[in-house]
Amino acid sequence: MRSAVAEYLNSYNAFGLFGPSHWAAILLFLFLIIWFPWFGRNHLNSNQQINAGKALGALIFINYPIWVLLEMVSGSFDLTLHLPFHLCRFANLMMPLVMFKRNPMAFQILYFWGLSGIFQGLVTPDIVQDFPHFHYFRYFIGHHLMIVALVYAVVVYDLRPSINGLKKAFIGLNIFLGIAFMANIILDANYFWIMEKPPMSSLLDYMGPWPWYILTGELVALAHFWVAYLLFLLINIMMHRVRT
């Protein structure tokens, strides 16, 4: 079994940026981010709304542990690669706090973390495996569906991001940055791309050399948080027009 799983994980077609599978993921995301919250609010009763949100949250949550389990089974689990010290992995593990518990603090943090990275996740996905490999689904579930879930929480659960929440999300981001940095020092790793830029193209390529891109990234993240707040205001306006 170990050899079969290892062979599967390492056998794949290369993902092509803006190839057919990339466009399919983008179009499906654009459809779901509009349709799923709208359908949940207008065509599900309160129990169905909660169950649909829980199902989506569970799918996002389990995405990362399944990957870790596959790496363990194949014998390729690596402390320097597979721990939840990348922001998206940690955010995925926090999703049940929003989709099951509707925890306001968790929502505030994840809303700004998640929606601030939407453009990066759409345009320059951090994967090399193409459809139908597990990692193709893992990436888009962990990134695109997380955004769909957060918009669902706004539209259906009536959770609302705030300026105070933006501040807490930025503080939380820096706490996570510090924890990831310590993990990198201890493990000689590169979680959260703190020690060097990722090998694939990303926005960090335009933010200067190490370590200056970290400071630039802080400013860009803060700007993205404000854009995420403006997106909420847009969603709020659209919801108000639908009601009236």
N, C-alpha and C positions, 0 to 999 in steps of 0.2 A: 504493500500500500504506500509506503514512504516513497519508493522510487516512482510510482505512478503519479503521486501528487507533485513531486518535485519536477517530473517531466512536464506535467501540465502547466505548472507555474512558469516554467522557462521556455515553453513552446507557444509562440504567438506570432501573428502578423503585426508589423509595425503600424502604430497609429499615425495617420496622416493629418496634419493640421489643415482644417477646412476641407477635408475629404468627405466622402458620403456619410460615414459614420459620425463624424464631427457635426455636420449640418443636421443630421437626424437628431442628435442629442440636443442641439440648440433649439430646433423647431419644437421638439417634444417639451422641452423646458418652457418655452414661450407659451405653448398651449396650456400646460398644467398650471403655470403660475397665475393664469387668468381663470381657467375653467374650474379647477379644484376648489379654490376658496369661494367662487361664485356659486358653484353647485352646492357646496356644504352649507352656505348661509341661506340659500333660497329653496333648497329641495330636500334637506334633511331635518328631522326633528332633533331636539336637544341631545337625546341619547345617541342617535346616529352620528351627530356631529362630534361628540366626544369619542365614540368608538373609531370613527374615521381618523381623527387626529391621533389617537393612541396607536392605530395601525401604522400610520405614517411615521410617527416618532419611533416606534419599535424597529421598523425597517432601517431607519437611519442609524439608530443606536447599535444594532447587531452587525452592521456592515463592517466596522473595524474589528471587533472580536473574531468574526469569521475569518478575516484575513490573518490575524495572529495565529489562530488555530491551524490554518492551512500551512503557515510557515513552520509551526512547531511540528506538525505531522511530517512535513517534508524534510525536517532536520536543518532548515535554513534560517530559523529564527535568530536574529542578531540584535543585541541590546543597543547597538549604535544606529539601527535603522527602523526598528519596528515598535518602539515605545510611543506613547501618546503625547510626545513633546512637540509635534507640529500642531498648529492652532486648529486646523480643521478636524483632526482626529479627536482632540480634546472636546471640541464643540459638539461633535457627533455623540460622544459619551454623555454630554450634558443635556441632550435633547429630551429625554424623558421628564426632566424637571419642568420643561415647558409644555410638552404635549400630553403628559400624564397629570402633573401636579399644577400646571399653569402658574408656576412660581414667578412672581413679578420681577425679582432681581435677576434670575436666570434668563428670563425673556429679554430684559433690557440689554444685558451683556451679549447674548447670542444674536440679537437682532442687529446690533451695530457691527459685531464681528462678522456675521454672515453676509449681510447685504453690502458691506464695504468691499468685499472681495468678489462680488458678482461678475464684474467686468473681466477681471483676471481669470476667473474660473471658466468663463464662456470663451474667451479669445485665446488664451494660452493654457489649456489644460495640462496638468502635471502628470501625464501618463505616456507610456510608450507602447502599451498593448492595445490592439484594436478589437472591435466587436468580432466575435462574441466572448472574448476572454473575461474571466472574473474581474480582473482589475479595471476593465472598461466600465463594467457596471458599478464596481466599488467606488470609482472616482465620481461618476455622475450621480449616484445615490447620495454619497457623502457631501457633495457640493450642491448640485442643482436641486435635489429633493429637499435638502436642508433649507434652501431659500423658499421653496414652495411651502414648507411647513411653517416657516416664520411669517410669511404673508397670510397663511391660513389662520395663524394665531391672532393676527391683527384683525382680519375680516370676520372670523367666526367666533373666536374667544373674546374679542373686544379688548385684547391687550394693547397697550399704547406705549410706544417709545417716547422718551422725554429728553429734554436738555440735560436734566440731572442724570438720567440713564446713560446719556452719551458720555458724560464725565466719568461715571463709574466704569463704563466699558473701556475707556481709555486707560484708566488706572489699572483695571484688570488685565488689559493687554500688556502693560509694562511689568506687572507682577509675573505674568506668564513668561514674558521675555527673560526676566531674571532667573526664573526657575529653569527654563530651557538652557540658558547660558551655563548655569551650574551643572546641569546634566551633561552638556557638551564637554565641559572641563573634566568632569569625573570619568566620562565614558570615551573621551576622544572622538566625539561625534559631531554632527552638523545639523542638529535639530533646529527647526524654524529658520534655517539658512542664515544662522548668526555668524558662523565662523568663515564661511565663504558663500558665494552665490551658487544657486542651483545650476546643474549642467545644462538644463533646457532653457530656452528663451523665456524671459519674464520681465516684469516692470523693473526689477532690480538692475537690469542691464543699463538702465538710463538714469540711475541714481548715484553714480560715482563709484569709486573703488572702495574696498574694505578699509577701514570700518565706517567710512562716511555714509555708505548707503544705508546703514542702520539708522542714523540720525535722519537722513532724508526720508527713509521709510516711515519713521514716526510722524513726520509732517504730512506725508501723503496719506497715511492711515487716518490721521485726524481730519483731513479734508474729505476722505471717503466717508467717515462717520457723519459729517454734515450732509453729504450727498444722500446718505441712507436716511437721514432725518427728513430731508426734502422729499424723498420718495414716499415716506409715510404720509406727509402732508398731501401729496398728490393722490395717494390711495384714499385718504380721508375725504378729499374733495369729491372723488369719483363715487365713493359710497354714499355721500350726502345727496348727490345728484340722482343716484338710483332710487334712494328712498323717497325723494320728492317728485 
